[in-house]
Every structure is written in structure tokens, then in C-alpha cells.
């Protein structure tokens, strides 16, 4: 059996690179819905139980998400609890909103200057 | 009824080889992330017959069952029950077909179905498994073109 792919171990720290993997997006979604449900985070085991990948794989994904600033880790008794990192998530949201805002402004401009079909 | 996951892609080898890589060579490409123990030096086995087991064996000799072969028609098709990281009663069904696209290429068609078995959780687990397939298949594709 081959070793884990290097892409999992390296990690650029870029949040969009981190979100480029479907399993990591699933982890972010799970942590997001945990927060929405009022839970204070999830353990590796809880996350692994909800995903079709191994517990060590979930740990590696969490390390990468942590490096990208999207997830924080806290000791809770003998366990470690993971939750979304508000500032990291906010940075992603702000970026998307800025790009979306520019695209929407451009779209409005084009729409307003399109010749009317009415005679 | 919950829609199956259906995936289709081409690999650059004949049908016989595409089938062989998925089955006999599975240990060469199956990634540690998609196992129970996650250990890098474990063995992945797919017993090549109907009724055959699919399992991992850790270096310490512990075996974790992942599923059971239910259809064995080399090199055109095989199917299995699949319960990796779930209980055996929660097994879903996978069917993989290998169709000749040209002398040197094969279209691989995958259907992963029977999510109803999981009840209310079925749809969520199906969606999580899309991510699982997406991160699994590049390993298979690379193995079909890599050294034997």
C-alpha cells in the first residue's frame, strides 16, 4: 500500500488550497453545522465517524486546515476539540464577497448598457 | 429512493489491465486514507471470486473487513457489498464496469447504490462518499499508467 500523498502532508497554508479537497470541505461543513447546532466543536473521532476516510486521515486533514487558518484546536480534558476559526473563515468570506461584488457591479454595468429590444 | 453515485472516466490501458489493476493490484494503489486503521504499511486484499472478502490487514495481523465480492465477471464487470467504516448491516452496493473505448483505452463506469439501507442518514453518507470517490480515483488512474 502506498504512503499518503504528499499533497496531504505539505500544505501551502492557503485556505483555498485547503478547501480544494472534498474531504476537507466536508470537515469544514461538519464543523460549521456543529457550530450552528450550538456544539462547541468536534473531536477527531466524531469527525471520522461521519466520513468515509480513516481517523489518521482526518487528523492529517485537520492539521492542514489548521495551518490554513480555517480550524483551531483546543484541549478539552483528555480530548482535543476542533472548531472553525472565525477569523480564517471571515477572511475567505470577505475575499469571496469582494470578488463577487466586483463581478456583480460589472454585470450591472453590462446589463444597463445593453440596447433595448423594445421598439 | 436515493440517487446512486454514478461515475465514468477513461484510463489509458486495455480492459483486461484496467480490471487487473483494480482487483489483483489493489494493494499497490489503494491509499491509506481510505482504510480503517490508516496505517501506511498495511495490506489491502480483494479475494478474486464471488463471495470473496475485501479487507485490510495491519502489520500486527489485525484484519478489518470492508466488504464482500458479489459479482465476479473478469474483465468486464465486478460488484461488491461495501461497509468500510460502517457496520456490516449498513453495506451499500458498488458495481464497476470496464468497457473498451479503443484498443488502448477503457471506460470505467462506477455505480454506488442502495443508500436506502442507511435510512435517514443515507443521503448525507452518499454525499460524503462523493468526496471519498473523488480522493480515491486519482490513485487508481495513476496506477493504470504506472509501472507494473
HADDOCK unambig.tbl for C-alpha pairs under 7 A between the chains (distance, minus, plus):
assign (segid A and resid 1 and name CA) (segid B and resid 27 and name CA) 4.88 0.50 0.50
assign (segid A and resid 1 and name CA) (segid B and resid 28 and name CA) 5.11 0.50 0.50
assign (segid A and resid 1 and name CA) (segid B and resid 29 and name CA) 6.16 0.50 0.50
assign (segid A and resid 1 and name CA) (segid B and resid 30 and name CA) 6.22 0.50 0.50
assign (segid A and resid 1 and name CA) (segid B and resid 31 and name CA) 6.63 0.50 0.50
assign (segid A and resid 1 and name CA) (segid B and resid 40 and name CA) 6.58 0.50 0.50
assign (segid A and resid 1 and name CA) (segid B and resid 41 and name CA) 6.28 0.50 0.50
assign (segid A and resid 1 and name CA) (segid B and resid 42 and name CA) 6.44 0.50 0.50
assign (segid A and resid 1 and name CA) (segid B and resid 43 and name CA) 6.24 0.50 0.50
assign (segid A and resid 1 and name CA) (segid B and resid 44 and name CA) 6.98 0.50 0.50
assign (segid A and resid 2 and name CA) (segid B and resid 28 and name CA) 6.31 0.50 0.50
assign (segid A and resid 2 and name CA) (segid B and resid 29 and name CA) 6.04 0.50 0.50
assign (segid A and resid 2 and name CA) (segid B and resid 31 and name CA) 6.03 0.50 0.50
assign (segid A and resid 2 and name CA) (segid B and resid 40 and name CA) 6.71 0.50 0.50
assign (segid A and resid 3 and name CA) (segid B and resid 31 and name CA) 6.94 0.50 0.50
assign (segid A and resid 3 and name CA) (segid B and resid 32 and name CA) 6.61 0.50 0.50
assign (segid A and resid 3 and name CA) (segid B and resid 40 and name CA) 5.26 0.50 0.50
assign (segid A and resid 4 and name CA) (segid B and resid 31 and name CA) 6.32 0.50 0.50
assign (segid A and resid 4 and name CA) (segid B and resid 32 and name CA) 6.07 0.50 0.50
assign (segid A and resid 4 and name CA) (segid B and resid 33 and name CA) 6.82 0.50 0.50
assign (segid A and resid 22 and name CA) (segid B and resid 131 and name CA) 4.67 0.50 0.50
assign (segid A and resid 23 and name CA) (segid B and resid 131 and name CA) 5.37 0.50 0.50
assign (segid A and resid 23 and name CA) (segid B and resid 132 and name CA) 6.78 0.50 0.50
assign (segid A and resid 26 and name CA) (segid B and resid 128 and name CA) 6.86 0.50 0.50
assign (segid A and resid 51 and name CA) (segid B and resid 128 and name CA) 6.15 0.50 0.50
assign (segid A and resid 52 and name CA) (segid B and resid 85 and name CA) 6.31 0.50 0.50
assign (segid A and resid 52 and name CA) (segid B and resid 128 and name CA) 6.82 0.50 0.50
assign (segid A and resid 52 and name CA) (segid B and resid 129 and name CA) 6.11 0.50 0.50
assign (segid A and resid 52 and name CA) (segid B and resid 132 and name CA) 6.05 0.50 0.50
assign (segid A and resid 53 and name CA) (segid B and resid 33 and name CA) 5.62 0.50 0.50
assign (segid A and resid 53 and name CA) (segid B and resid 34 and name CA) 4.78 0.50 0.50
assign (segid A and resid 53 and name CA) (segid B and resid 35 and name CA) 6.44 0.50 0.50
assign (segid A and resid 54 and name CA) (segid B and resid 33 and name CA) 5.35 0.50 0.50
assign (segid A and resid 54 and name CA) (segid B and resid 34 and name CA) 5.82 0.50 0.50
assign (segid A and resid 54 and name CA) (segid B and resid 35 and name CA) 5.38 0.50 0.50
assign (segid A and resid 54 and name CA) (segid B and resid 36 and name CA) 5.14 0.50 0.50
assign (segid A and resid 54 and name CA) (segid B and resid 37 and name CA) 6.33 0.50 0.50
assign (segid A and resid 54 and name CA) (segid B and resid 38 and name CA) 5.33 0.50 0.50
assign (segid A and resid 55 and name CA) (segid B and resid 38 and name CA) 6.80 0.50 0.50
assign (segid A and resid 56 and name CA) (segid B and resid 38 and name CA) 5.54 0.50 0.50
assign (segid A and resid 57 and name CA) (segid B and resid 33 and name CA) 4.90 0.50 0.50
assign (segid A and resid 57 and name CA) (segid B and resid 38 and name CA) 6.62 0.50 0.50
